[in-house]
Amino acid sequence: MEINGGVFLCYPNAGSRGSMNKSTAWICLSGGVFLLVLGVLDLIAEGKWVLFILSLLIISFSLSSLFKKSQNS
């Protein structure tokens, strides 16, 4: 565990810094899909793009992590 610039970071082992495990990636992916649905509804109703774009970023990073994990195993 370390406190870096006021942010509490917990690293169980030094080899996994900067990468998420498979279950966390799946949780992030499902949350991103949920936010995508809300973002599309918000885009249609009010013309706001922010939630839509953020959800696409969450989905892309989650899929990237899942693909990286599947190639390593």
C-alpha positions, 0 to 999 in steps of 0.5 A: 500500500502506498499513498501517492499525492493524496491518492490511496493505492493498494497493490497486492503484488508489484507485478500487477501494477497498472493492470486490472484482473479479469473479474474487474475488467468484466465489471468495468465492461458491464458498467460501461455498457450500462452507461452507454445505454444511459448515454444514448438516452441522454444523447437522444433526449438532450443532445449531450455527448459526454456520458456517451463518449466516456462510456465508449472509453470505459468499454474500450479500455475494458475490452483492451484489458480482457484481450490482453489477459486472454493473450497472456494465458 
